[in-house]
Amino acid sequence: MFETTVRVQYFDTDKMMIVHHANYIRFFEIARTEYLRAEGMSYSEMEKEDFIMPVLSVSAEYKEPAVYDEEIVIGCRIAKISHASMEIEYEIRGKENGKFHAKGKSRHGFTNRALKPIPLKKKQPDIYEFLTRLYENEKD
């Protein structure tokens, strides 16, 4: 599982100084973007190839709230991949105390910029190979 660290900013929190529930979805996106970049292909590189991965669904389960100024570790991995979509799983923990804050999933379609679904293996074989390799590595 890929991991990246983020410090909770004041604007991430609500009046109680805990992370607002909607911001966990943003944290998922940070991890997903950094995961792809760290593995060798940034999302912006994929876009240059007329390929995007719109979010089809996203869900989160909250356990223990993260708080202002806390460093959190966001983990993610590709859980499923097909010719038309993929699913990514996430978990968020406190860096210092290891408290489990949240977990979630997002499902992404494979489309061109016009949002027309594409058969990834046929239309973008390099990207398909890249994502499939990440998925296979997670299974080991």
N, C-alpha and C positions, 0 to 999 in steps of 0.2 A: 504494500500500500504506500503510495506516494504521500509525503507530508510536507506541509509548509506552515510557517509560524506567522501569526498576525497579532498585533497588540490592539486590544479593544479601545477604540477612540470614544471621546465624549459623545460625538454625534451618533454613535452606534447604540446608545443607551436611551432608556426612557426616564421618566421622572424619578424612578426608584434606583437609578444608576445600574440597572441590569440591561443586557442586550435585548433590544426590541426583537420580537419573534421574526419579523420580516427580514432582519439583517442576517439571520442564519443562511437564508437563501443566497444572499450576496457573498457570504463567506464560502458557500459551496462553489460559486462561480470563480472566486479567486483561486481556490484549490484546483479546479478543473483547468483553468487557464495556465497556471503555473506548472501543473502536471505535464501538459502537452509541451510547453516550452522546455522544461527540464529534460524531457525525453527526446527532444530534437526537432520538433516541428511546432512552431507557434501558430496560434489561431489566425493571426494576420497573414502568415504564409499560406494557410489553407484558403483564406478568402481570396488571395491573389490567383488561385487556381479555380475560381468560380465555384467554390464549395463552402457551404455553411451548415451548421448543425443547430437549427432552431429547437428550443425547448418545447417538447410536446406535453410533458407533465413534470411536476416536482412535488415532493412531499418532505415533511420534516417531523420528527418526534423530539420533543424537548424533555430533558431529564433534570439537570441542575443548572440554574442560570449562570452564564458568564457575566462578569462585571467589568465596569470601567477600569481601564489601565491594566487589565489582566492580559498576559500573553496566552494565546490559545494555539493549539496545534490542530490543523485541519487536514484530515487524511481523506484520500479518495482513490478509487480504483474502478476500472471498467468491469462491471459485473456480467454484462451480456452484450453480444454484438450480433447483428444479422446483416443481410444485404441492404436493409432500408433504415435501420436505427441502431442505437446502442443505449444501454442503461449504465449509469454511474452511481456508485454508492459512496456515502460520505460519513465521517464521524468527526466530532469536535470534542477535544479534551483540553483541560487546563495544562499548560506547559509545566508549571511548577508543582502543582498538586495532583495532577493526573485525573482530576474530576471529570466524569463523563457528562458533557453538556447537551449534546444533541447528535442525532443521526438522521440520515435522509437519503433520498434517491432522486435522480433526474433522468428523464428519457429524452433522447434527442433524435430527430430525423436527419436524414442525409438529403440535402437539396442543393440546387444552384441558387444564385442570388435572387432569381425570380420566384423562389420558393417552390419550384417544381421538383418533386421527388426524383432522385437519380439512383440508378443501380451502382452503388459505390465501387464494387469490384470491377465493373466494366468501364465506367466513366472516369474514375480516379484510382487506378490500381496502386499508385504509390501511397496514397492516403489510406486506402483499404489495408494495404500491407502493414503500414505503420500502426494503425489502430488495432489490427488483429494481433500484431506482435505484442503490444501492450497488454491486451486481454490474455493472451497465452502466458505471458510472464507472470500475471497475477494469479494464475491457476497453479503455478509451481510451488 
